[in-house]
Amino acid sequence: MSEKEVLVTIRDLYLEGRTDETWMPIINGVDLTLHKGEVLGLIGESGAGKSTLGLAAMGFTRDGVRIKKGSVEFDGIDLVNASAAVKRGLLGKRIAYVAQSAAASFNPAHKLIDQHSEAPIQHGVMAKSESEADGIELYRRLRLPNPEQIGFRYPHQVSGGQLQRAMTAMAMSCRPDLIIFDEPTTALDVTTQIEVLASIRDIVEQFNTAAIYITHDLAVVAQMADNIKVLLKGDEVEEADTRTMLADPREDYTKSLWAVRSFQRPKKPAVQKGAVPVVRVNHVTAAYGTTPVLFDVDFEIHEGRTVAVVGESGSGKSTAARCITGLLPPKEGQIEFEGVAMPADYRRRNKDQLRQAQMIYQMADTALNPRKTIGEIIGRPVQFYTGLTGNERRRRVDELLAEIELEPSIYHDRLPSELSGGQKQRVGIARALAAEPKFIICDEVTSALDQLVAEGILKLLARLQDTLGLSYMFITHDLATVKSIADEVVVMKDGKVVEQGPKDEMFKPPHHAYTDLLLSSVPEMDPDWLTNLLAERGVDNIGDAAVDKM
Amino acid sequence: MNSVLRIVLQRLGLGVVTLVVVSFVIFVAVNAMPGDFAQAILGQGYTEEAGEAIRREVGLDKPYFVRYFSWLGAALTGDFGTSFAKANFAAYAGNTAGSGLDTVAASIAPRLENTLFLAGVAAMIAVPISLVLGLLAALYRNTIFDRFTNIFTLSSISSPEFFLAYILILLLAVLNPLLPSLSNVFEGMPFSERFIKTLLPALTLTLVVTAHMMRMTRAAIINLLASPYIEMARLKGISPMRIIVVHALPNALAPIINVIALNLAYLITGVVVVEVVFVYPGIGQLFVDSVKIRDIPVVQASCLIFAAAYILLNLLADVLSILSNPRLRHPK
C-alpha cells in the first residue's frame, strides 16, 4: 500500500451543520487518506456523517453545512481554500459523484447521453461526438441493455437499476481519479443491486479509479472496498483493511454492527393438520381500475406464526395487504378470518372485523399524526375499539407503552417529532396493539431503520408474538430479515405467488428459479461472495437478467 | 398526444359555456344600471316621446329576456348585432340601417386590432426582460442586484398606471423629446410610425407587468435549486449560469408560462387607463364609452373578447406546460 501515491488527504476535519440558528457538529476531527486506485468503504448508521464527509472529500458542502477547521487536499490541491472556479475545474473532471437516487439525480428534461457528455464538453476534455461514442462504449462495458440507443432516452424511460449504471458511466465520462459513491444501491432491489455492484466494481478496476464507497450495508461494502472506515455520530470508530475488519473488528461498536444479522428465532413446531388459519387469502385476484395487479393469490397465516411475503418492488406484496385490510376489494376470491369470509370492502366491516387486521407502516414518520401526543395517538384506537375512557384509557395506554419498552411517564405527552425513528416505529406497533388484534400486517417496518435499531424492533415483535400469540404478515424485500424472524415464506413476482413453504425448505435448494435468483442475490459478509457468485452465474447471465427487466 | 388534443377540445367546449355565462352576467349588469341608452344619448333634451322612439328604433322596448335570447341566437351565428350609437347616427344621417358600417363587428374590429398591436409590442418588450431579470435574480439571489431588481419592479407594479405613464411622458417626451406623448394611431399609418407612437404606452405596460413575471421566474427556479439533479450538476463542475439556464429553467417552465399567459391577458383587457392617458384608440376606450351610453351590444361583444382572451391564453398556457414536461412529450 505504501508505494502507492496518495490522492486524498483529510486531516482533523470538523464540519458543522446549521439547525435553526445554531451550528451543530456533524464531523468531529476525522482523518482520511486515500491512495490512487484504492476503494475506501465508509460505513455507519444514518446521521453518522458519511455523506457529508464524502462530499467534503470533493471540497463540496451542502447549503447549511460549513467547514469549521481542518484540511482537505486532493492531489496536492487545498480544497478548503480553493476558489469556486478551481473547484469547478476539478469537479466532474477529476472528481465525480454517484448519488443514491439516480432517478432524482438525472435531470428529467434532458436525454441521458446529453447529461453524460455535458461534463466532458464543459471541461473541454472531449468533443460532443467523441464523448457520445465513449458514453456508448461505457454503457456497453456496464452491460446496459441496448447500449447504442439507451442514452438517447429520457431518465423516466429507463429503470432504476439501469439509471444507476448510467450514472456510474456519467461519473466515468472524464475518467476521473476519484469517484464518490453515495449509497448507490440502497434504493434498488437485491437482484438489481448485484448487477450494479458488479458493474461498478468492474469499471473502477478497469480504469484504476480511486473511490470512496458510502453505505450502511456491511455486506455490500465487504464486496467493494479495500479498506473500511467506520463512523459513529461524526467520529471515526476504526479503520482497517476489509478482511481484517470483517474477521477481527477491534471496537465494540463495530462488533455490534457485525452481530446484527445473527438474530435468529427458534424453529416452531409444524402447524397441526386441519387447524383453521387466522387469515386465509383465498384465491384473490385484484386490480387497480382496469390494471390487474394480483392473480389468484392464495396463502394462509396460522396462529402465532410469521409469514414473510417477499418480492421485488411492484410484485404485489403491499397490494395483497390492501386486499386483506379491505382497502382494495378483490375482484375475485375472498379474505377469511378464522374460517369466516369477511366483507370485501372495509366500509362494510363492523368494528370487531376491523379490529382483526391492524397495520404497521414502513414510514413511521408519515404514519403518525405530528400534532398529536403519543398518548393521544395510542389512546384513540384504545377508546375506539375497547371503549375505555378517562383513567382506564390512560392506564391501558401506559400498559401499551410499557409493552413497547418506552417509559410511560416520559413519553406519554411527547410529540412524534421528539422521538427517534426506532421509537416512532415502536409507537406504531403500540397503536396496532391497542386494537387487541390477533393479526398484524407489518409493511416493510424495518427497511427505513438502521440495522441496530431494526434488530431491536424485530426482537420486540418476536417477544410480542410469544406473549400475545400474534400472527404476522411480514412484507419485506430484505431476505436477511426473513431469515431471522419468518416461519413461512411466500415469494411473489408480478402479482403471482411463485413459491411458498416453511422457511427452512425455502432456504434450501431446490428452488423455483426466481426464488433462487432472489436468495442468491442477498449480499453476504464474505468479501469473496460477489466474485464467486459472478463466476457461478457467468457474467452473461447478469446482462440477460437486465434485459428481462426491461 | 391524443390526451392533449382531448384536453384542448374539452377546454374549448367549457370556454364556450363560460362565454355564454359571461354574456348573461354582463347583460343583467348593464340592465341593472340606472338609465338606458335613450336617456344617455338624449341627456338634457330627454322627453318621453323621443325616448320611446329611440327605444323602438334600437329594440329596447321589448322585454329584456327576449332581447337577450334574440341577441344570443344571432351571436351564435356570428352576428353580434348593431351598435346603438352607430345605428342612431346612421338614422339621423338619413341612411337606411344595415349598410354594414354600423355593425358591432365593424366598430370593434379596428379598435381590437390596435389593442392587439399595443399588447404585442408590450409583450415583446416585457416578456424577454422579465425572463432575463428573473434568471439573473435567481443566479445572483440575495445579492444587491437581486434586491434592487425586486424593489424596482415591485415599486413599478405598486404605482398607479397613470402615474407611471406621466413619469414616462415627463422623462421621454418632455425633458428628452425622444418619443411622442400622443399615441393617436390611425388606419393606413406606416408600421414604423405606428410602432414609435405605440412605444410609450407599451413601456408603461411593461413596467406594470414585469414584476409579476420576473418574480415568478425567479421563484420557480430557486424552488428547484435544492433538487438532487441540480446538486448533481454542481458536482459535475457546471458553471452557475449554465445550471440555471440549462438545468433549472426547462423544469421551471410550467409556472412561468402560466404567469406569462395571465399577464398577456391583462395586456389585452386591462389597459383602459393607459389608453386614455395616451389617447390610444384601443378597445378599452371604446368599452368605457359604450358603458357610459349603455350601448349594450358593444359592451357585450367587448366583454366576450376579454373573456375569450383569458380563456384562450390560459388554454394555451396549459397546453404549453403539458408539452414542457418531458414525461408527457416522451412517454415510455
Interface residues (C-beta under 8 A of the other chain):
Chain A: M58 F60 R62 D63 K87 R88 G89 L90 L91 G92 K93 A96 Y97 A99 S101 A104 S105 F106 N107 P108 A109 H110 E118 A119 Q122 H123 R153 Y154 H156 Q157
Chain B: A226 S227 P228 Y229 E231 M232 A233 R234 L235 K236 G237 I238 S239 R242 V246 H247 P250 N251 P326 R327 H330 K332
